[in-house]
Amino acid sequence: RGETFTKEVDLRDADFQDEIVFDGAVFHSNCQMDEINFDHAEFEGAEFKGDINFRSSIFDKMANFSHATFQAESIFEGTRFVQGADFEGAIFHKKGAFERARFEQNVYFNRVEFNDVADFDNCHFEEHGDFRNVNFIGPVEFRSVRSGPEGPKDKGQELHGVHLTSSKFGAQADFGESQFGSFSGQYI
């Protein structure tokens, strides 16, 4: 907890069978954590000063990035969050790339600030994607987003979706071909 990493961190292709805790850690250089299997990962309050790459990684338990700060590009493309994720209160100063990410349980982006591009194209939210009170300052890309479980829907089945209640949009937002359970927000 609270570690400082001054050199590039490269953990590609690692397999963490136990809990890994980087709460309050400061990563001064780029981090390569793509294609990693995480059992349980905690990055609460972590600060990423260089690019961070979690492309195609798998988080088996709830991934905690609450109150993390991403100073450079953050890549979560094709990442799978099996038991959900918590990004509440995080700040993305550069592009947040979540294309093709799969959130199999609830994911929380409440009170997050995206200062640059927020890219969620082709994401799948099987449960709820909670984006309440998010400040989208840069462009927003939510094209072809799917929500709800795979397969046929039963009558009376609860509607799952992406909820953007009280979120603010400061630039162009593209929701082409997406299907959400609810939407309300405002352009600033």
C-alpha angles and dihedrals in degrees: 000000000000094000121163120220113194098175131056113286116219116182098150116161093008121146115213110196095179136046116295116201124195097157109160092001120152118216108194096183137035119304124211108198098145123142093015126146108221119190095191122352129187122189098156110161092357118154119218109194095173131044114297120207121195093155113161094355123145124224107196095188131033108307111218118207095147114153091003119149120220109195095176135027116316118203121200096153113156092359117153120217104192099182098024137262140253119214095156113156094004121147122217109194094178133026117323105206114196099151113156092002115153120216107191095180133024118314123198123208094158115157093001121152120217108190094177134022116336104201118190098151115157094003121153120218107189093180125013126330103201113200099158118158093003118159108218102189096165130045118306123216117192099150119156094359115167126206133192132036122312119259134034119340121235121225110267093016112155113261111242122195155122115303118201099172114163092359120146127221119202098175140021116320120198117197097162115163094355125139118211136177093222141354136189126146142128138239114234 
